[in-house]
Amino acid sequence: MTEAGAIPDKWGGEAMNPTVEFFHSAIRKTVAERLAASGKTWEEAVGDPSLELTREDFVRIEADMLATGYRFEASAQVSAVEEPDKYKPEAAIANTGQQPRDEQGRLVVGTGDNVFQAKGDVTGTARLISTVDVVMDMLVNGVPENTIAVIDDSGGTLTAPILEGFAGVVCMGGTIRSHLGILTREYNIPCLMAADLDGLQEGDTVLVEYSKPAADAYAERDAAARPRIIKVD
């Protein structure tokens, strides 16, 4: 028999990341405290609705985690807009002022992993696609010609309605196996994933080396062989 207030060792191993482990540990602690206070056995407590966790319990646990300084990764731009104190700010494009130059003396403002090898490189206008408002404007008024969509995460869902209008895509997150990588491959839209950008600005005219070989998802990244994003004056 299990003693009153004692919880059998039925929990799994440590969670795969600190966020999940924090929540699991806090929930276990809350359950243990509530069980001990009830004086019931585990078997008796399981079916007692008065001991169930409530919304207030989960709000408190989330608040305890945020108090440590942790902030969530936003899965949708509206999350950060509605609750900015809970989410990390959008990733800004670095501008170190130390960008290398290509063989013709042009600034190299980024590199990325090629989803597939296109027939040729693409020159177009870099446009940051990171909000629903931008997507809605392009959905209603059309995607400007020769748009190289610069996306700050692997948001295939956000850009799906206008994806076909892009001349190319540069994504700062994800991998070539991410949802966005799969979609661009199916639509035959050149795409770089996991891009490292430095000095790229909205409205820049850029040449993207989409004609370079596709990245190998199972091989170690060769930084020197990554396709480049070159600023064209």
Phi, psi and omega in degrees: 000146177272132179293151178302131178088351181263139180252128179300154180280077182251002183285151176284188179287183181298141181296164185284342178216159186299328181295311179296320180297321178299311181296314181300315181296318180294321179294316179299318180296317180297315179297316181298317180295318181292322179294316181297320181292333182283336182075009182265162172283164177302318181297322179288323185287328185304322182264012183262107183296339181289345181259003182294149173290146183245172176301322180299325178298314183288326175297318179295318180297316178298317180297322178297321180290318179296331179293341178282351182103355180290144174227142182287154168280130181284126176270347176212144185300329181296333180299310181291332179289315185280327182224068185299333182288345183263345189239151176292146178293158178301143179293126178271150177281125182296157175212082186281342185076012182237033181293137176288171179240151179276188184298336180261008178085010180274150181290134173264110187258010176170167174219165179197175178265124184283125180292316175210160183275113179279167181289335181201167175288162183234132173252131181196190181258126179286125178227125182283121180247093185226357182229157176297324181299318179295316180298316181296320179298317180287331178292320182280316188258355180095149177283125179305145182301143177061036178281124167263106184284122177257116186243136186271356173214188183270047189279074175294328181293315181300316188264356184307319183295338184239008187303320184296340182276352183279141172282336179189166181228141172231116183246132183278354181232189175069192177223176180293349178260004178289166181306315181296320177299318179296315181297314181295325178295317181293324180273359180060041177254119181306139186209134169253133177249164178051042184286139172258115185248143180210107177092000178284136181232153176306130177091354178295142170274124185229153171249126181248130186277066181287348182280353178287157183303150177296149178290151176265116184295342186248005180249156177294139184294132175259101186302323184291335184266358183292141175301145183256155172248114190247128179283127181255122181289000000 
